[in-house]
Amino acid sequence: MAVNRGCSLIFAGVVGVFGWCATVQAESSLTVEQNRLARMEQSLENRLVELEDVENELLGYDYKLKRAQESLEQARTHFQESLKELKVAEREHKQAPSSDTERALNKARHAYSMAERGVDSRNRRVEFIQSTFGDLESRLKASQASVADNKARLASQQALVDKLVQAMLVQAETQKRAKAKPVAANSAAEQAAPIGKPEIPQPSAASLTVAEPKFEAPAPADETVETPAAEQPEIDPELLAYVRGEQERLEKVLSELEDEDDSGKQTFRNLSMRPSGGESIEFEFLGQNQYRLVAPVSAGRQTYKINSWRFRRTIPADDEGVRYVFIFDARRLSRPRLVMYPEYVLSHLD
C-alpha cells in the first residue's frame, strides 16, 4: 500500500509539472494574441478617424463644388449680357460714331473681356474642385475598404482569443480532476489498509558511516550570464501602411508653405495635451496648423485631452511606456484630428 501511495504521489507530481508547463505556454500564447488583438483595435481606431476625416473633407468639397458651379453659372450669365452690350455698342458706334459712342464701345469691350476672364477662372476652379472631389471619392472607397478589412481581421482575432480562453478553462478543469483522482485513491487505500505493527529495519554498517559533505565549486568570476536580447515589438503591416500614409499627408500639408520663413496659419500659440492621470505636455508647432509631440504612453484604454477636445485610443499591453508620436491637425476646428503611432515604427519606413 505504501508503494501504491508513493506511485500516486509521483504521478500527481508529474501531472502537476506537465500541467504547469502547459498552463504557462497557454498563458504566453494568450498574451501574444491579446496584444495582437489590441494592435488590431488600434489600427481600426486609426482607420475610423481617417475615414471620418475623408468624409468631412468630402462634404466640404461637395459644398465648394456647388458654390463654384453656381458662381460659374452667374459668370456665364454675366458674359452673355456683356456680349449683348458689346454688340449694341459696336452697332451704335458704327451708325453714329462720336467720342461718346467710342467711350461706350471701349467700356463694353473691357466689360466683355473681364466677363470672359471671369468665366475662364471659374471654369478652372470648378474643374479643380471636381478633380479633388474625385480623388476624395477614391480615398473614401479605399478607406471604407480598409475599415471593413480591419473589422474582419479584428473579428477573426477576437474569435481566436476567445478560443484560447475557452481552451485554458477546459485545461484547468482537466488538471483539477487529474489532481483530485490520486488524492481520492490515496484516501481509499489508507482506509482499506490493516493497521499492524510497523517493521523497523536493522541499521547496516553503511548507514552508520558519516557521509562526507559535498561542496560545489563556485563558477569562475569571469563567466557572465547572457541575458536574452529585448524582443522587438511586432509591426502590424496595417499600422505600417497607416503611418506611411500619415507621413506623406503631413509632408504634403507642410509643402504648401511658400518659403522656409513662412510658418503658415497658427491658431494656438500654446497647445498642450493631458493624458489620463498624467501631466500636461506641450505641442510643437510645425506649420499650417499642424502640432507635434512625442511622449511615453500607458497601456489600455486611454483618454487624451487637448483643450476642450477628448480623444480615446487603445494602447497594446506591450507598448507600456513606449514613446508615441502625436500629430494634432487643427485645420478644421469643428472636427480636429489627432494622429498617434509608436515612434519605433518610423525606423521601419522605406
Long-range contacts (C-beta under 8 A, 24 or more apart in sequence): 1-189, 1-190, 1-192, 1-193, 4-185, 4-189, 5-186, 5-189, 5-190, 8-182, 8-185, 8-186, 9-182, 9-186, 11-182, 12-178, 12-179, 12-182, 12-183, 15-175, 15-178, 15-179, 15-182, 16-175, 16-179, 19-171, 19-175, 19-178, 19-179, 22-171, 23-168, 23-171, 23-172, 23-175, 26-164, 26-167, 26-168, 26-171, 27-168, 29-164, 30-161, 30-164, 30-165, 30-168, 31-317, 33-157, 33-160, 33-161, 33-164, 34-161, 34-317, 35-234, 35-316, 35-317, 35-318, 36-157, 36-234, 36-236, 37-154, 37-157, 37-158, 37-161, 38-314, 38-315, 38-316, 38-317, 39-234, 39-236, 39-239, 39-316, 40-150, 40-153, 40-154, 40-157, 40-236, 40-238, 41-154, 41-314, 42-239, 42-313, 42-314, 42-315, 42-316, 43-150, 43-236, 43-238, 43-239, 43-242, 44-147, 44-150, 44-151, 44-154, 45-313, 45-314, 46-239, 46-242, 46-339, 46-341, 47-143, 47-146, 47-147, 47-150, 47-238, 47-242, 48-147, 49-337, 49-338, 49-339, 50-143, 50-146, 50-242, 50-245, 51-140, 51-143, 51-144, 51-146, 51-147, 52-335, 53-329, 53-335, 53-337, 54-136, 54-139, 54-140, 54-143, 55-140, 56-332, 56-335, 57-136, 58-133, 58-136, 58-137, 58-140, 60-332, 61-129, 61-132, 61-133, 61-136, 62-133, 64-129, 65-126, 65-129, 65-130, 65-133, 68-122, 68-125, 68-126, 68-129, 69-126, 71-122, 71-125, 72-119, 72-122, 72-123, 72-125, 72-126, 75-115, 75-118, 75-119, 75-122, 76-119, 78-115, 78-118, 79-112, 79-115, 79-116, 79-118, 79-119, 81-115, 82-108, 82-111, 82-112, 82-114, 82-115, 82-116, 83-112, 83-115, 85-111, 85-112, 86-111, 86-112, 146-238, 150-238, 153-238, 233-318, 233-319, 233-322, 233-342, 233-344, 234-318, 235-345, 235-348, 239-341, 239-342, 239-345, 240-345, 240-348, 240-349, 242-341, 243-341, 243-345, 243-346, 243-349, 244-349, 244-350, 246-327, 246-339, 246-341, 247-346, 247-349, 250-286, 250-290, 250-327, 253-288, 253-290, 253-329, 253-331, 254-286, 254-287, 254-288, 254-290, 256-288, 257-287, 257-288, 262-287, 263-287, 264-288, 264-289, 265-289, 265-331, 267-330, 267-333, 268-307, 268-330, 271-306, 271-307, 271-328, 271-330, 272-306, 273-304, 273-305, 273-306, 273-326, 273-328, 274-304, 274-305, 274-306, 275-302, 275-303, 275-304, 275-305, 276-302, 276-303, 276-304, 283-326, 283-328, 288-331, 289-329, 289-330, 289-331, 290-327, 290-328, 290-329, 290-330, 290-331, 291-327, 291-328, 291-330, 292-325, 292-326, 292-327, 292-328, 293-325, 293-326, 294-323, 294-324, 294-325, 294-326, 294-343, 295-323, 295-324, 295-326, 296-321, 296-322, 296-323, 296-324, 297-321, 297-322, 297-323, 297-324, 304-338, 304-340, 306-336, 306-338, 309-336, 309-338, 311-338, 313-340
